[in-house]
Amino acid sequence: MPRKKYRTDVALLSVTNTEFAAVTHFHEWKAKTIDGDDQIYDVASFERDGVRRSLVHAKLGEMGMTAAAATAMKLIYEFRPRYLIMVGIAAGVAMEGVADQMYGDVVVPDVVWNYSAGKFVSPSEADIAFGDVGFLPRSTYAAIPMEILPHIRAAMESEENQCTVHIGPMACGSSVVANRKILEKQIHSQLSNTAGLDMESYAVVYAANHATEPKPIPIIIKSVCDFADNEKSDDYQKFAAYTSCEFAKLLYEKYLPLG
Amino acid sequence: MTINKTLTGTELAVALEGRLDTTTSPELEASLNESLDGVTALTFDFAKLDYISSAGLRVLLSAQKRMNKQGDMKVVNVGETIMEIFEVTGFSDILTIE
């Protein structure tokens, strides 16, 4: 039985209005609706080597893994993209000695993991304790296809790249984090080289990896807008959303193999 | 890109000319690193700056971070092209622009 073919070159996912504004800045989009589907999609195109390439974008209705998985699956089945790229903002969480991160730095994970999966127990039974509450982590992991990493590295090392890019694990959880102790106790204690923290990446990669053929290649490109500590603010979200989309554009317009 | 620095007491004025991008921003970063000790007021003059990329914005953030600890920083004579970039990236809210 022949495999179905890709019908779209690149699909983008975003969540917040700030991310959506950054996505719209880089292309001329047209809204597209599908009968029976309340999602609004945006379609655009770009030219590469004399060939017109197709782009589609969908904005999640809310933050988090549930909306991310549902929207990613709809995007995959309606448009059959070769690449499924989530852009947007994340928390920078790299420890000293791992990477020096600044606002606007891009984090591209080689693996995403759900740090919030686990079991709440008494502190005496737990690996991690928060006062009277213990937590036994049962983290789950999803890898970005290895063959795509050389293309990401080529883009980040190119003279055209204007962004500082970090490749490393992205932790994904169901809550916004504004407390450094969560990072130390629940994230870095499990995976010390974790470079970023968001609320959707694991679901997007899971959706891509578990879609029917032809599966899209998932890529997460998120930029640092805060450091998940008590100084967390929204001041740098626009810049982070911008650099995320800027690096994504460089990647798909010049470096990812499009077939 | 051309960098013209003028130090008056503890006030440093940095006038940039050309393009501040991934090629030229390391030069500005190095220049600031060697000049900012003891500076309490840093002023960037962008009158002759044609373009700033994300790499250049990162250098401004780095300078702002340092100046938050030792004084003030502002950007003056920002042209239309650069201001558009500042607005899209939120820098118009982050920096002091005169």
Chai-1 contact restraints between the chains, C-beta under 6 A:
chainA,res_idxA,chainB,res_idxB,connection_type,confidence,min_distance_angstrom,max_distance_angstrom,comment,restraint_id
A,H25,B,V88,contact,1.0,0.0,6.0,A-B,restraint_1
A,M102,B,L61,contact,1.0,0.0,6.0,A-B,restraint_2
A,Y103,B,L61,contact,1.0,0.0,6.0,A-B,restraint_3
A,G104,B,R58,contact,1.0,0.0,6.0,A-B,restraint_4
A,Q162,B,T22,contact,1.0,0.0,6.0,A-B,restraint_5
A,Q162,B,S53,contact,1.0,0.0,6.0,A-B,restraint_6
A,Q162,B,S54,contact,1.0,0.0,6.0,A-B,restraint_7
A,Q162,B,A55,contact,1.0,0.0,6.0,A-B,restraint_8
A,C163,B,S54,contact,1.0,0.0,6.0,A-B,restraint_9
A,D235,B,I94,contact,1.0,0.0,6.0,A-B,restraint_10
A,K238,B,T89,contact,1.0,0.0,6.0,A-B,restraint_11
A,K238,B,G90,contact,1.0,0.0,6.0,A-B,restraint_12
A,F239,B,T89,contact,1.0,0.0,6.0,A-B,restraint_13
A,F239,B,G90,contact,1.0,0.0,6.0,A-B,restraint_14
A,Y242,B,T89,contact,1.0,0.0,6.0,A-B,restraint_15
A,T243,B,S54,contact,1.0,0.0,6.0,A-B,restraint_16
A,E246,B,S54,contact,1.0,0.0,6.0,A-B,restraint_17
